[in-house]
Structure formats: structure tokens, C-alpha cells
Amino acid sequence: MQLGRGTNDLRMESITENVKEFLFETAEEVYKTLRSSSGTDFSKQVGMGANGTPTSRIDEIAERVVIEKVKRESVPLNILSEEAEFIDNGADMTLVLDPVDGTFNALLGTPFYSISMAVGESCLSDVKYGLVRNLTDGDAYYAEKGKGAFLNGERIRTAGFDPEKSLFIVYIGKLAHPRSFEIAAKARRARSFGAASLEMCYVASGQADLYYVDCDAMLRIIDIAAGALIVREAGGEVLDLEGRRLEMDFDISSRSNFMVIGDERVLEVLG
Amino acid sequence: MQLGRGTNDLRMESITENVKEFLFETAEEVYKTLRSSSGTDFSKQVGMGANGTPTSRIDEIAERVVIEKVKRESVPLNILSEEAEFIDNGADMTLVLDPVDGTFNALLGTPFYSISMAVGESCLSDVKYGLVRNLTDGDAYYAEKGKGAFLNGERIRTAGFDPEKSLFIVYIGKLAHPRSFEIAAKARRARSFGAASLEMCYVASGQADLYYVDCDAMLRIIDIAAGALIVREAGGEVLDLEGRRLEMDFDISSRSNFMVIGDERVLEVLG
């Protein structure tokens, strides 16, 4: 693709038309790279590699694919990412990238991890494009600001809340605040999958009513940026734990707890 | 396949060689049937069908595939299953079948549900063959008594327990006993995927250290039978919540809470 042809094109107007194509192509390259590295067992082998820092190998491989594509095609985007932190290409817009969200699942071979990519200027509320792609089954959740949210090209919307059929996704474990367990106990069904960007998208597509994260480690802007746009474009909202609309700067050190809701009636149940 | 050729073959000896082939063929037929019904979006469409009892449609379709195959090929197995309850074919061995484990995930389009098939005489401890196949990515967990456990043909073993990297899968939600949340809070990472047979297999393959189920509804023999053999053949154990080796009769009304462990050292952490 020809997204940018030189430094003269480092203006927002020159890229808006092609950002979608860039995001989908990039996700596809990462998906194929991880698969072809050693077939579908890639993640399992990395997990068993025990080469000192096996945890980051899959992230590094995926991130490199994205950074090299941006460089090779002179894509007019800065990059905010896990390993590289911030690559300033002098562009107006920044790609907020989590190359592999759910790394621990990937390392164990648990089929639930994703790439998360958002494009915006400086903060969560000005994100214009978001793509979250499941790197195991290839499902792609995508949104453009003002144009709706889509799963594999089909429009998705959050579900109306029915307490009898409620399904909450809740971050649990040692680092979770005890209140997380109280929240989980209010749901007819509760889940915890271990990949935040996909879990946000599950609320967007009506697969869950709530995604709740209240933990010591908190989550980073790179985990949240794409999912937040997708949820909002699907009719849901991303709130901080005081119930305010979540806002975060594009800063690798930005971390927050939050909750994603599909229908505000779920808030009545949370108490 | 020619597994049985008539009532004279309804003896255990006549089928042992071919049971593995029967189980894999059957899982493949179910997998293909669900996929071809309307492509990869089958489950989503069923979920949105709202035809009165959409919950059971996918189970019915899958169960019918198995029952018709057994009948068509005169397979010398009785069938214990969700909808049909017990089909007595006058055989020595019984197929313990959960045609779709994780139905709610399937209906929502969440890629985490499986078929679970076990073959044995009358109870959990005499199960000789077990197959759990993920109906979304096709991963197949299989075990034969005394011959080990396998994921897609490769030997699997449970993981040694390291508290620093612990991952527990815990049944959570409104029906869970409060102790479940205490257990989840002891793990570095905790998950809840919503398909018991697969979650048991994740302990077998070392993807998790513990799978803990303590809930009002409890789980049925059809959810547990195959996974229990796979876990035990992988070096783990399935215990009741008092720590005794789990035993259950082949009876559709048999229900139990239980925990699956990969390494007995995890018990020290549970307290």
C-alpha cells in the first residue's frame, strides 16, 4: 500500500483514508508472522523455550513487524508501544500499539490473545481508529470514530442488560482488589480470559455486559485505546471506577483501572 | 469405519481397537457440522435466533450427529448424554457425551466450547478413552488409560507448581461458593473460561495449575468423564473438595464439585 510517500505527507489529512487499510494489513502481517514462525504451535514452543525472557519474545517479534512496516512504507504515524515506548516520526497522529495483548496466554498456548492498535492524536478521547484482532482465530474488531463498530465487517452493538442472563468479565487473581470478587459474584455467569483488549470487545459485541478491572497493576493505555473506541462506537462506555468517562493520555506510563459497560443499567446492579 | 458389524460384536474386546478412531471421527463430524451449518458464525446466528430455546439448538444438532453415527455404523456403545439421557444398546461400554460443553459461550460467539466424549463401563474410574475437542480451533485432547494424554498427537504432562507463576482456573459468578473467590485470590493469574472439559484439559497440558469448581449447580458426569481421564493420564488428579480422588457413576443425575490439580504441591497453597 501507499500510505505515505515522504515527509511532506506527514499530515493527518494524507493518512485518514488509508489508516483502516494500514491497520488491517498490519494485523494480518503480525497474524501470519506468528503463525508461520512455527505453525499453530508457535506460542507453545516459545513458552517452552525457557531462554531467559521467553515472555517478551512473542511481543518483540510482533512489535518488530509493525515498526518495520511503518518504516518501510514511510507511514506518517508516531508509535507508542510496549518495548519501543515512543517512536517520534514527526507525525500528527500516533499509533498506540500492544503487539500481543494476553502474552501469558500466548506463551501457554491458551487460544486467547490479540493485537491492539489505535490511531489518534494525544489521548483516549481523540482516538479515531481502533482495531483489535484475535491472533488465534483471526476475529477482527474494528471501529472508526462516528462510523460504528464492526466484527469481521458486520456491525456490532452492545447488548441490553438482562440481570437473569448477566455475564460479567472480571479481572481476578492475587492482584485484584477484593471488590472484584464481589462484582463477579453478582453475575449469573462470570469469566476472566486474560486479554484486556479482546475482553473489552466482548462487551462491544454483546458477548458480555461488563468488563471490570480493579487491580494493583492497572492497565496501560496501549491495552485500552483501541478497545475503548470500539466499545463507544458500539453503544457502550468506558468508565473509571468512580463512574466518570475514562480519559487517558498517550503516555506509556499511563495506567488506570476501569470498567466497560454495554448498557448503563448494569451500574444499578454493581451498587 | 467398521467398528461393529452386528449384535454379536457387542463385546468390549471387539471395540477397543477402534474406539479411538470412532471418537476422532465423531468429533470431526460434529466440528464440521457446526461449522458448515452457517460457517464460522454459526454460534452467533443461533444465539441471535431467539427461537424460544436457542440454548439447546446447538447441543441438539451436535448430539444428533453422534447418535446417528452410532446407529448408522452399529457402534457397540450405549450413550449417556445431555438430551437423550441414556440410550441402551445392550453394549458393555458406554459413551459419556457432552455434545457441546460451554453452550453459553457458543451461543454468544465466544470461541471457547468443546465436545467431550468418554468411553467406559460404569463409572469415572473405569473410563478407558477420553477425547475433548475445542470446537472453535479444533485442538484435540485425548487419552487412553495407561497410555498417556495427548494434545493434537503430542504427549502432554501437567506442569510443576511454581507459586510465583501460578495460574488457577476458577468457576466464578453468582452460583459459586464464596470460597471460590478466596481460591482465585491466591493465584498470580486467574481465569474462568466457561467450558469445564476444556478447562480440565488446560491443567492436563500445563496451561493451568488448578481448576476449581465449587458451585450450587455442580457439574455433571458428562462434563467431567473425558477430562478426568486426560488429567490423570497427564500426571494430574481430580479430587472432590475434601481432597479425595473423585469418583462418579455413569448416571445423568450424577453431579459433583471438584478440583483438578497438576501437581499436589498446589494443595499447600489452597490451605
Chai-1 contact restraints between the chains, C-beta under 6 A:
chainA,res_idxA,chainB,res_idxB,connection_type,confidence,min_distance_angstrom,max_distance_angstrom,comment,restraint_id
A,L108,B,Q207,contact,1.0,0.0,6.0,A-B,restraint_1
A,T110,B,Q207,contact,1.0,0.0,6.0,A-B,restraint_2
A,P111,B,D137,contact,1.0,0.0,6.0,A-B,restraint_3
A,D137,B,P111,contact,1.0,0.0,6.0,A-B,restraint_4
A,I172,B,A184,contact,1.0,0.0,6.0,A-B,restraint_5
A,I172,B,A190,contact,1.0,0.0,6.0,A-B,restraint_6
A,G173,B,A187,contact,1.0,0.0,6.0,A-B,restraint_7
A,G173,B,R189,contact,1.0,0.0,6.0,A-B,restraint_8
A,G173,B,A190,contact,1.0,0.0,6.0,A-B,restraint_9
A,K174,B,R188,contact,1.0,0.0,6.0,A-B,restraint_10
A,F181,B,F181,contact,1.0,0.0,6.0,A-B,restraint_11
A,A184,B,I172,contact,1.0,0.0,6.0,A-B,restraint_12
A,A187,B,G173,contact,1.0,0.0,6.0,A-B,restraint_13
A,R188,B,K174,contact,1.0,0.0,6.0,A-B,restraint_14
A,R189,B,G173,contact,1.0,0.0,6.0,A-B,restraint_15
A,A190,B,I172,contact,1.0,0.0,6.0,A-B,restraint_16
A,A190,B,G173,contact,1.0,0.0,6.0,A-B,restraint_17
A,R191,B,S192,contact,1.0,0.0,6.0,A-B,restraint_18
A,R191,B,G194,contact,1.0,0.0,6.0,A-B,restraint_19
A,S192,B,R191,contact,1.0,0.0,6.0,A-B,restraint_20
A,S192,B,S192,contact,1.0,0.0,6.0,A-B,restraint_21
A,G194,B,R191,contact,1.0,0.0,6.0,A-B,restraint_22
A,Q207,B,L108,contact,1.0,0.0,6.0,A-B,restraint_23
A,Q207,B,T110,contact,1.0,0.0,6.0,A-B,restraint_24
